Amino acid sequence: MTEPANASYGQEERGGGFGRRAGQLPSGRHGLLRSFVAANQRERILAAVARAAAELGYAEMSVEAIIVRAGVSRRTFYEHFKNKEDAFLAAYDAAVHHAVTRVRRAYLNETAALERLRAGIGAYLQFLASDPDSARMGIVEVLAAGPRAIARRADALQLFAEIIEDNIHELVPSCRRPALTAETVVGGIYEVVSSRILADRTDELPGLADDLLVAVLMLDVNPQELTRYGHRLKLTVPHHDPSERHKADSCSD
């Protein structure tokens, strides 16, 4: 049987003007399992990393800034992470996991490709708006966190691009470069999101879902089909003259 945490294991509160953090355990003997206490500490540290990165920027974020916001001791921090980069990468991975889980859940609730795309884009934007600290950490500050963080970001972009690519096959069967098209779509969405975060307009993101979906459809869908999709989803789509239409470079040889 796993032994409960001892007195010293629970004594981790810190001052710094932040008071007791959300989810912070009581000090002293509390009879909680060590595994529970460790998981609680880790969660609080990850949340604190996102907050500190959003408030200070990665370059100015320190271990001290993290432990004050998490309400843990320096010793506790180093029991979980080697340094601030290690903690940042773990926080970033956790944020990506939560985002992907939400997107896939929304995506799998729909059957048609168009509805899946709409649900997935909407869920992603809603996730970012619901957690501005993680949004800024994962979209903006990750670019300042070094080569390992940049590699993690590339992996995340690839995950989302694969979801888009699956639907491009169904929406635009003639598309010859679906992987490149999906990469372009995801990169564009990231740029739109980044500009809103930098302008402290993260709360506006959910309202952009339909406009971003229209932009995706315009990559290589004829005007009649685009209008039909728009009517189905009650979207406002721009008018195009069929004589002026040409295929996007990413979907042609």
N, C-alpha and C positions, 0 to 999 in steps of 0.2 A: 504494500500500500504506500502511495506517495506521501511523504511527510509534509505537514503544513509548513508555511513560511514561519521563520522565527522572528523575534522582535526586531533585530537589526535589518532584516530583509525588507520590512515594511516601512522603515524610517527613511523616507526619501524626499520629503517635501522641502521646497526651497522658497525663498522670498522673491525679491526682485520686483515687487509691485504688481505681479500678475495674480496673486491669490491662489486659491485651490483651483486647479485645472479641471475641466470637465472629464469625468471618468477617473479622477485621481482617487486612489485607495486611501483609507485611513492609516495613520502611522501607528507604530506599536504592534503588539500581538493582536492578530485578527483571525488566525486560524485558517486563512486561505491557502490553497495549494500553491506551491512554488510555481508550477506550470501556469496557473491562472495569473499570478502576479507578474510573471515574466511576459506573458502575452499582453497584459494590460499596459505594462511599461513600454513595450515595443510599439503598441498602437498609439500611445500618447507621444512617443518620440517621433513617429512618422507624421502625425498630425502637426506636431511642432515644427518639423522640418518644412512642411508646406507653408505654414504660417510665417516662419522666419524668412524663407526664401522670397515669399510674396512681399513681405514688408521691407526687407533689407536688400534683396538681391543676393544671388549666390555668392558673388565676390565678397560681400561684406558680412555674410552670414558666418557665425562662429559656433563652435560647440557650446560656448557659454550661452549664446542666444537661444540655442535649441533647448538646453536643459532647463533654462528659466521658464520657457514657454511650456515645456512638458511637465514641469514639476518633479524632476528626477535629479538625482545626484550625478556628478561627473563620473563617479565610479560605475553607477548603473548604466550610464550611456556607453561606456567602454566595455561593459559586459555584453552589449548587444552589437556595437559597431566599432570599427577600427578608427574611423575619422569622419569628418563631415561629408566627404565625398561618398563614402560607403553608405552613410545614412541617407544621403540625397538619392542615390541610386535605388535604394530599397523603397523610399517614399514614391519615387517616380514609377517604379514597377507596380507598386500597389495601386496608384492612381490609374495607370493604364489598364490593369486588371479589372478595376471597377468599371471603367468606361467601356471596355470590350464586353464585359458581362451584360451591361445595360443595353448596349447596341444589339448584341446577339439575341437577347431576350425579346426586344421589340421586333427585331428582324424576323425571328422565327414564328412570331404570332401572325404573320401575313403569308399569303400564298403566291400572289403575283409579284413579279419583279419590281414593278413601279411602286406598289404599296410597301414592299420590303425596303426599298431605297428610302422612301419618305419616312418610314418608321425609324430606320437606322440613323438617318441624318438628324431627325428630330430628337431621338434619345441621346445622341452624342452632344448636341447643343444644350439640351436640358441638363445633362450631367455637369457640363462646364459652368452653366449659370448657377447651378445649385451649390457649387463648391468653388468660389472664386480663387481661393488660395491655391488649391490644387491645379486650377486652370492656369494661373500665372506661372506656377512652378513647372508644369508640364509642357506648356506651349512657349513661354518666353525664357524663363531662367535655365531651362535645360540646355539652351544654346551656349550658356556661359559656364557650364559645369565640366567641361573637359571632354576628351575623346571618348571615354567610356560612356558618358551620358549621350553624346552625339550618336554613338552606335546603338544605344538603347532606343533613341528617338527614331532612327532609321528602321529598326525592327518594328516599332509601333506603327509607323507609316505603312510598312509593308503589310501588316495585319489588316489594316483598314482598306488598303488598296485591293487585297484579295477578295474582300467582301464586295467591293464595287465591281471588280472584274467579273465575278460570277454573274452579276445582274446585267452587265453590258452584253455578255454572250446572248442573253435572252431578249434584251431590249433591241439590240442592234446586231443581228446575226451576221451581217456582212462586214462588221468591223474587223479589219485585218490585224490591228495592233491593240487588242483589248487591255493588255498589261500596261502599255504606255499610256493609254487613255485613262485607265484607273489611277495610275500614278499622278497624272496631270490633275484629275479631279480632286484627289486627296490633298495634293500640294496646294491647290487653289483654296480649298476649304480651310486648310491650316492658315493660309495667309489672311483670309477674311476674319477668322477667329482671332488671330494674333493682333490685328489692327484694332479690334474691339476691346481686347484685353488691355492693350497698351493705352487706350483712351479711357479706361475705367468704365467701359460700357458693356461689361460681360452680361448684364441682365437683359440686353437686347438680343442675345444670340438665339434663343428659341424662336423668336419672330422671323428669323432669316431662313428657316427650314424650307419653306415653299419656294422662295426665290433661288436658293441654292439647288433645289431639285430641278427647277426649270433650266438653270445653267447646265446641269448634267445632261438633261434631255436634248439640249441644243447642240451637243457635240456632233451627233450624226443621226438625227431623226427628221424625216421630211416634214414640211409644215403641216400637212394634213394630219399626220400622226401626232405631232406635237399638240395641235389644237384638240385632237380627240383625247389625248392624255390629260390635257388641261381641264376639259369638261368633266372627265371622270373624277378628277381629284379637286375640282373647283379652284383651279389655279388660273391666274392671269398670265397669259403668254403673249409675247410680242408677235406682231404680224410679219410674215416674211413673204417676199415675192419669189415664187418657185424658180423663176428664170435667173435669179441672182444667187441661188443657193449653191454651195459647193461643199464637198466633204471636208471635215477637219483633217489637218495633216496627220494627226495621231491615229486616224482610222483609215488611212489610205497608204498605198505604196509611194 
